[in-house]
Amino acid sequence: MKKSYIIRLTIAGIVGILAILAVFGIYPIHIMDLQFAAVLERAISDFSWVAIGVIAGILVLTLLFGRFYCSTICPFGILQEFCALLFRKKGAAQKNLPVKYFISALTFGALIGGSSLLIRYIDPYTMFGSAISLTIVGLIFTILILALVLFKNRYFCTNICPVGAVLGLISKISLNKIYIDKDNCASCGLCAKSCPSGCIDHKEKYVDNETCVKCLKCLGECKKGAIKYGIQPVKFNLKRRDFIIAASTLVVLGGAIKAGVEIGKNFAKKVRNIILPPGAQDTNRMANKCLNCNLCIKNCPNRILSKADEDFSAVHIDYSKGEGFCKYDCNECSKVCPTGAIKKITLEEKQNTRIAMAMVNESKCTKCATCKNECPKSAIEITNAAKVNGLLCIGCGKCAKKCPSGAIEIFSVKEQAKIS
């Protein structure tokens, strides 16, 4: 049984390394496309059948085997586990608190309604990427959660995480569970001491499979082999308290969906002069769909993407950074975005998407023709001064970056559009 734990821990280690590599721009496997909140956002925003299939796969696997997602796929869960291993933190008894259902209803309700504003501040995947990319909110959140690990181990996963709340409810009725063979159990408590989720009551010989993250550590700790993983016949018993919590959660979910719709309509409407990555379409959509995981920022070869700031609450382009222009033969941000905030578009589609517009200050133009030679769309002609063909310009910014006299400025457009 100890081998099962080691195998699971090895898989988690590999996934953790892949997640860190992805955030730093090395993406051998699109592991982030398996993150629950991100892929759910893509399923909602783009109605992607691939995303819907991934979500369905996670839910079905959880129904069959329990919350393995939390111990092998979620990078933030893996980070907490390795932190606990590093400090040799043992299990801690924890209560299954209903507040997590309301947190989940609020965040996912708003997401379904059209706004990612709430979930971006508590989703484990988003906070992982935000922390690795050194965003203040992500760093503070991560420090607090890792500090919590020292006292309560996986308390965030069991009683706060919105993804964990959803998967926990499914795991509660999963086909395969961790359970205690009461005839062989000596009530020694070794299993409970090893459990990072605090879900084992060795006195009552009971395992709460809703909060169990299926780390499998307990299987190797029991000297009697009384801790088992498999099918256990359990009678379903809905208590009055459970019914009240379920009804209250549905009310919160409905209110959150309505609030998400309203936020989605009004969020970022007043934003001006923001240039977005190709495929983001418009400021309102980007502000409501982007989780600020910053994966696109780390994968941008020209380093022109900027984190959310006081000007705009989501990722956007800043031509004063990096190489100063959007690389014509690159669509990396579109490839790596797991949420669909930046739609997955082909390189050809990207090359024909207007994200901004160049304009020439004729009084500064020296007619050197540098801009004409640098423009990848041949959108600039030289007459009395350089002139931009608005039908061809995609606003990549290369002309402005290369202009020696600073005669060209790049202006935002209200909505991205395809050019002929």
C-alpha positions as CSV (number, residue, x, y, z in Angstrom):
1,M,0.0,0.0,0.0
2,K,2.9,2.3,0.6
3,K,3.9,2.0,-3.0
4,S,0.5,3.5,-4.0
5,Y,1.4,6.6,-2.0
6,I,4.9,6.9,-3.5
7,I,3.5,6.5,-7.1
8,R,0.8,9.1,-6.4
9,L,3.5,11.5,-4.9
10,T,5.8,11.0,-7.9
11,I,3.0,11.9,-10.3
12,A,2.2,15.0,-8.2
13,G,5.9,15.9,-8.3
14,I,6.0,15.7,-12.1
15,V,2.8,17.7,-12.4
16,G,4.2,20.3,-10.0
17,I,7.4,20.6,-12.0
18,L,5.5,21.0,-15.3
19,A,3.3,23.7,-13.7
20,I,6.3,25.7,-12.6
21,L,8.0,25.3,-16.0
22,A,4.8,26.5,-17.7
23,V,4.6,29.6,-15.6
24,F,8.2,30.4,-16.5
25,G,7.5,30.0,-20.2
26,I,8.6,26.4,-20.7
27,Y,5.5,24.5,-21.8
28,P,6.4,20.9,-22.9
29,I,2.9,19.7,-21.9
30,H,-0.2,21.9,-21.6
31,I,-0.8,20.9,-18.0
32,M,-2.6,24.2,-17.2
33,D,-5.4,23.2,-19.6
34,L,-6.4,20.7,-17.0
35,Q,-7.0,23.3,-14.2
36,F,-10.7,23.2,-13.2
37,A,-11.6,26.9,-12.9
38,A,-9.6,27.8,-16.0
39,V,-11.1,25.2,-18.2
40,L,-14.6,25.8,-16.8
41,E,-14.2,29.5,-17.8
42,R,-13.1,28.4,-21.3
43,A,-16.1,26.1,-21.6
44,I,-18.4,29.0,-20.6
45,S,-16.7,31.8,-22.7
46,D,-16.1,29.8,-25.9
47,F,-18.4,26.9,-25.5
48,S,-15.4,24.8,-26.3
49,W,-16.2,21.1,-26.7
50,V,-12.6,20.2,-25.7
51,A,-13.0,22.2,-22.5
52,I,-16.4,20.7,-21.8
53,G,-14.9,17.2,-22.3
54,V,-12.0,18.0,-19.9
55,I,-14.5,19.2,-17.2
56,A,-16.7,16.1,-17.7
57,G,-13.6,13.9,-17.5
58,I,-12.5,15.5,-14.2
59,L,-16.0,15.1,-12.8
60,V,-16.4,11.5,-13.9
61,L,-13.0,10.5,-12.6
62,T,-13.8,12.1,-9.3
63,L,-17.1,10.2,-9.2
64,L,-15.2,7.0,-9.8
65,F,-12.1,7.5,-7.7
66,G,-12.5,10.5,-5.4
67,R,-10.6,13.8,-5.1
68,F,-7.3,12.7,-6.8
69,Y,-7.4,16.0,-8.8
70,C,-6.6,17.8,-5.5
71,S,-3.5,15.7,-4.8
72,T,-2.1,15.1,-8.3
73,I,-3.3,17.9,-10.7
74,C,-3.9,21.1,-8.7
75,P,-0.5,22.9,-8.5
76,F,-1.5,24.8,-5.4
77,G,-2.5,21.6,-3.7
78,I,0.8,20.0,-4.6
79,L,2.6,23.1,-3.3
80,Q,0.9,22.7,0.1
81,E,1.7,19.0,0.2
82,F,5.4,19.5,-0.4
83,C,5.5,22.4,2.1
84,A,4.0,20.0,4.7
85,L,6.6,17.4,3.8
86,L,9.4,19.9,4.0
87,F,8.4,21.0,7.5
88,R,7.4,17.4,8.5
89,K,3.9,18.6,9.3
90,K,1.6,15.8,10.6
91,G,-2.1,15.6,10.1
92,A,-4.5,17.8,12.1
93,A,-8.1,17.1,13.0
94,Q,-10.5,19.3,11.1
95,K,-14.2,19.9,11.0
96,N,-16.1,19.9,7.7
97,L,-17.4,23.4,7.7
98,P,-20.3,24.5,5.4
99,V,-18.9,27.9,4.7
100,K,-17.0,26.4,1.7
101,Y,-20.3,25.7,-0.1
102,F,-21.2,29.4,0.0
103,I,-17.8,30.5,-1.1
104,S,-18.0,28.0,-4.0
105,A,-21.6,29.2,-4.9
106,L,-20.5,32.8,-4.9
107,T,-17.4,32.4,-7.0
108,F,-18.7,29.9,-9.5
109,G,-22.1,31.6,-9.7
110,A,-20.5,34.9,-10.7
111,L,-18.3,33.0,-13.2
112,I,-21.3,31.3,-14.8
113,G,-23.0,34.7,-14.8
114,G,-20.1,36.2,-16.8
115,S,-17.6,37.6,-14.3
116,S,-14.3,36.1,-13.1
117,L,-13.9,39.0,-10.6
118,L,-14.5,36.9,-7.5
119,I,-12.9,33.6,-8.4
120,R,-9.6,35.2,-9.5
121,Y,-8.9,36.0,-5.8
122,I,-9.4,32.5,-4.4
123,D,-9.0,29.9,-7.2
124,P,-5.9,27.8,-6.4
125,Y,-4.6,27.6,-9.9
126,T,-4.9,31.4,-10.4
127,M,-3.2,32.1,-7.1
128,F,-0.4,29.7,-7.9
129,G,0.4,31.4,-11.2
130,S,0.0,34.8,-9.6
131,A,2.4,34.0,-6.9
132,I,5.0,32.4,-9.2
133,S,4.9,35.5,-11.4
134,L,5.5,37.7,-8.2
135,T,2.1,39.5,-8.2
136,I,1.5,41.1,-4.8
137,V,-2.0,39.6,-4.3
138,G,-0.8,36.1,-5.2
139,L,2.2,36.3,-3.0
140,I,0.2,37.4,0.1
141,F,-2.4,34.7,-0.5
142,T,0.2,32.0,-0.9
143,I,2.1,33.1,2.2
144,L,-1.1,33.0,4.2
145,I,-2.1,29.6,3.0
146,L,1.4,28.1,3.5
147,A,1.4,29.6,7.0
148,L,-2.0,27.8,7.5
149,V,-0.3,24.6,6.4
150,L,2.0,24.8,9.4
151,F,-1.0,24.8,11.8
152,K,-3.8,23.0,9.9
153,N,-2.1,21.3,7.0
154,R,-4.6,21.0,4.0
155,Y,-7.3,23.2,5.7
156,F,-7.6,25.4,2.6
157,C,-8.4,22.4,0.5
158,T,-10.9,21.0,2.9
159,N,-12.8,24.1,4.1
160,I,-12.1,27.1,1.8
161,C,-11.2,26.1,-1.8
162,P,-14.2,26.5,-4.2
163,V,-12.9,23.8,-6.5
164,G,-12.4,21.5,-3.6
165,A,-15.9,22.1,-2.4
166,V,-17.4,21.0,-5.7
167,L,-15.1,17.9,-6.1
168,G,-15.7,17.0,-2.4
169,L,-19.4,16.8,-2.9
170,I,-18.9,14.4,-5.8
171,S,-16.2,12.5,-3.9
172,K,-18.7,12.0,-1.1
173,I,-20.7,9.6,-3.4
174,S,-17.7,8.3,-5.4
175,L,-17.6,4.6,-6.2
176,N,-14.2,4.0,-4.6
177,K,-13.5,5.4,-1.2
178,I,-11.0,5.3,1.6
179,Y,-12.6,3.4,4.5
180,I,-11.7,1.5,7.7
181,D,-12.1,-2.2,8.1
182,K,-13.6,-2.1,11.6
183,D,-12.9,-5.7,12.4
184,N,-9.1,-5.2,11.9
185,C,-8.8,-1.7,13.2
186,A,-6.9,-1.4,16.5
187,S,-7.8,2.3,17.0
188,C,-4.1,3.2,17.3
189,G,-4.6,6.5,15.5
190,L,-1.6,6.2,13.1
191,C,-3.8,6.8,10.1
192,A,-5.4,10.0,11.7
193,K,-1.9,11.4,12.6
194,S,-0.7,10.9,9.0
195,C,-3.8,12.4,7.3
196,P,-3.1,15.9,5.9
197,S,-6.9,16.6,5.5
198,G,-7.8,15.6,9.0
199,C,-10.6,13.5,7.6
200,I,-10.0,10.3,9.7
201,D,-11.8,9.7,13.0
202,H,-9.9,6.6,14.3
203,K,-12.1,6.4,17.4
204,E,-15.3,6.2,15.4
205,K,-13.5,4.3,12.6
206,Y,-14.8,6.7,10.0
207,V,-13.3,8.5,7.0
208,D,-14.8,11.6,5.6
209,N,-14.3,11.1,1.9
210,E,-15.7,14.5,1.1
211,T,-12.6,16.2,2.6
212,C,-10.2,13.3,1.8
213,V,-7.9,14.4,-1.1
214,K,-6.8,10.8,-1.8
215,C,-3.1,11.4,-1.0
216,L,-3.1,7.6,0.0
217,K,-0.6,8.3,2.8
218,C,-2.8,6.5,5.4
219,L,-2.7,3.3,3.4
220,G,0.9,2.7,4.2
221,E,0.7,3.8,7.8
222,C,-1.7,1.2,9.1
223,K,0.1,-1.8,10.6
224,K,-3.0,-3.9,10.5
225,G,-4.0,-3.2,6.9
226,A,-7.3,-1.9,8.2
227,I,-7.3,1.2,6.0
228,K,-8.5,0.3,2.6
229,Y,-9.3,1.9,-0.7
230,G,-12.1,0.5,-2.9
231,I,-15.8,0.0,-3.0
232,Q,-17.6,0.2,0.3
233,P,-21.4,-0.1,0.5
234,V,-22.8,3.0,2.1
235,K,-26.4,4.0,2.7
236,F,-27.1,7.5,1.5
237,N,-28.6,9.5,4.4
238,L,-29.6,13.2,3.8
239,K,-29.9,14.9,7.1
240,R,-32.1,17.9,7.8
241,R,-29.0,20.0,8.3
242,D,-27.6,18.9,4.9
243,F,-30.9,19.8,3.2
244,I,-30.9,23.3,4.8
245,I,-27.3,23.9,3.7
246,A,-28.0,22.6,0.2
247,A,-31.1,24.9,-0.2
248,S,-29.2,27.9,1.2
249,T,-26.3,27.2,-1.2
250,L,-28.6,27.1,-4.2
251,V,-30.0,30.5,-3.1
252,V,-26.5,32.0,-2.9
253,L,-25.7,30.4,-6.3
254,G,-28.7,32.0,-8.0
255,G,-27.9,35.4,-6.5
256,A,-24.2,35.1,-7.5
257,I,-25.2,34.2,-11.1
258,K,-27.4,37.3,-11.3
259,A,-24.6,39.4,-9.8
260,G,-22.2,38.0,-12.3
261,V,-24.4,39.0,-15.1
262,E,-24.6,42.6,-13.8
263,I,-20.9,42.8,-13.2
264,G,-20.2,41.4,-16.7
265,K,-22.4,44.1,-18.2
266,N,-20.7,47.0,-16.5
267,F,-17.2,45.9,-15.7
268,A,-14.4,47.8,-17.5
269,K,-16.8,49.9,-19.6
270,K,-15.0,53.1,-18.6
271,V,-11.6,51.8,-19.6
272,R,-9.9,53.6,-22.4
273,N,-6.5,53.4,-24.2
274,I,-5.9,49.8,-23.3
275,I,-4.5,47.5,-26.0
276,L,-5.3,43.8,-25.6
277,P,-3.6,40.6,-26.8
278,P,-4.8,39.3,-30.2
279,G,-7.9,37.2,-29.5
280,A,-9.0,39.1,-26.4
281,Q,-11.7,40.9,-28.5
282,D,-12.6,43.8,-26.2
283,T,-11.9,45.3,-22.7
284,N,-15.2,44.2,-21.1
285,R,-14.8,40.6,-22.2
286,M,-11.1,40.4,-21.2
287,A,-11.8,42.0,-17.8
288,N,-14.5,39.4,-17.1
289,K,-12.8,36.3,-18.5
290,C,-9.2,36.8,-17.5
291,L,-8.2,35.0,-14.2
292,N,-4.9,36.9,-14.0
293,C,-2.9,33.7,-13.8
294,N,-0.2,35.5,-15.9
295,L,0.7,32.5,-17.9
296,C,0.5,34.5,-21.1
297,I,2.9,37.1,-19.6
298,K,5.6,34.5,-18.9
299,N,5.2,33.0,-22.4
300,C,5.3,36.2,-24.4
301,P,8.7,36.3,-26.3
302,N,8.7,40.1,-26.7
303,R,7.7,40.7,-23.0
304,I,5.1,43.3,-23.9
305,L,2.2,41.9,-21.8
306,S,1.5,43.6,-18.5
307,K,-0.1,42.4,-15.3
308,A,-3.4,43.9,-14.0
309,D,-2.8,47.3,-12.6
310,E,-4.7,50.5,-11.6
311,D,-5.4,51.2,-15.3
312,F,-6.9,47.8,-16.2
313,S,-7.9,44.8,-14.0
314,A,-6.6,42.1,-16.4
315,V,-3.6,41.3,-18.6
316,H,-3.0,43.9,-21.4
317,I,-0.3,45.1,-23.8
318,D,2.2,47.8,-22.8
319,Y,4.4,48.8,-25.8
320,S,6.8,50.6,-23.4
321,K,7.9,47.2,-22.1
322,G,10.2,44.5,-23.6
323,E,10.8,44.6,-27.3
324,G,8.1,47.3,-27.7
325,F,5.9,45.6,-30.3
326,C,3.8,42.4,-30.9
327,K,5.8,39.8,-32.8
328,Y,4.1,39.2,-36.1
329,D,4.9,35.4,-36.3
330,C,3.8,34.6,-32.7
331,N,0.5,33.6,-31.1
332,E,1.9,32.1,-27.9
333,C,-0.5,34.0,-25.6
334,S,-3.4,32.5,-27.5
335,K,-1.9,29.0,-27.3
336,V,-1.3,29.0,-23.5
337,C,-4.3,30.9,-22.2
338,P,-6.4,28.2,-20.4
339,T,-9.5,30.3,-19.8
340,G,-10.4,31.4,-23.3
341,A,-10.0,35.1,-22.2
342,I,-7.5,35.2,-25.1
343,K,-9.3,33.0,-27.6
344,K,-7.3,30.3,-29.3
345,I,-6.7,31.6,-32.8
346,T,-4.3,30.4,-35.5
347,L,-1.2,32.3,-36.4
348,E,-2.9,33.4,-39.7
349,E,-5.9,34.7,-37.8
350,K,-3.7,36.6,-35.4
351,Q,-1.8,38.2,-38.3
352,N,-5.1,39.5,-39.6
353,T,-6.5,40.8,-36.3
354,R,-6.4,44.5,-35.6
355,I,-5.6,45.1,-32.0
356,A,-4.7,48.8,-32.3
357,M,-4.0,51.5,-34.9
358,A,-0.8,53.3,-35.8
359,M,-0.9,57.1,-36.6
360,V,1.8,59.3,-37.9
361,N,2.7,62.8,-36.7
362,E,3.6,64.3,-40.1
363,S,5.5,67.2,-38.5
364,K,8.0,64.8,-36.9
365,C,8.3,62.5,-39.9
366,T,11.6,62.6,-41.7
367,K,10.5,60.3,-44.6
368,C,13.3,57.8,-43.8
369,A,11.0,54.9,-44.7
370,T,12.1,52.8,-41.7
371,C,8.5,52.3,-40.8
372,K,7.6,51.1,-44.3
373,N,10.4,48.6,-44.3
374,E,9.6,47.3,-40.9
375,C,5.8,47.0,-41.3
376,P,4.9,43.3,-41.7
377,K,1.6,44.1,-43.4
378,S,2.9,46.7,-45.9
379,A,0.4,49.1,-44.4
380,I,2.6,52.2,-44.7
381,E,3.4,54.3,-47.8
382,I,5.7,57.3,-48.1
383,T,4.5,60.5,-49.9
384,N,4.9,63.9,-48.3
385,A,5.2,61.9,-45.1
386,A,4.6,58.4,-44.0
387,K,0.9,57.4,-44.2
388,V,-0.8,54.5,-42.6
389,N,-3.4,52.4,-44.6
390,G,-6.1,51.9,-42.0
391,L,-7.5,48.9,-43.9
392,L,-4.2,47.0,-43.5
393,C,-2.8,48.1,-40.1
394,I,-3.1,45.6,-37.3
395,G,-1.5,47.8,-34.6
396,C,1.5,45.5,-33.8
397,G,3.5,48.6,-32.8
398,K,6.7,47.7,-34.7
399,C,6.7,50.8,-36.8
400,A,6.5,53.0,-33.7
401,K,9.3,51.1,-32.0
402,K,11.6,51.3,-35.0
403,C,10.8,55.0,-36.0
404,P,14.0,57.0,-35.2
405,S,12.1,60.3,-34.9
406,G,9.3,59.1,-32.7
407,A,6.7,60.2,-35.2
408,I,4.4,57.3,-34.9
409,E,2.0,56.6,-32.0
410,I,-0.2,53.5,-31.4
411,F,-3.8,54.0,-30.3
412,S,-6.2,51.5,-28.9
413,V,-9.3,50.4,-30.7
414,K,-12.7,49.8,-29.1
415,E,-13.0,46.3,-30.4
416,Q,-10.6,43.9,-32.1
417,A,-11.5,43.1,-35.7
418,K,-10.4,41.0,-38.6
419,I,-8.9,42.8,-41.6
420,S,-9.4,41.6,-45.2
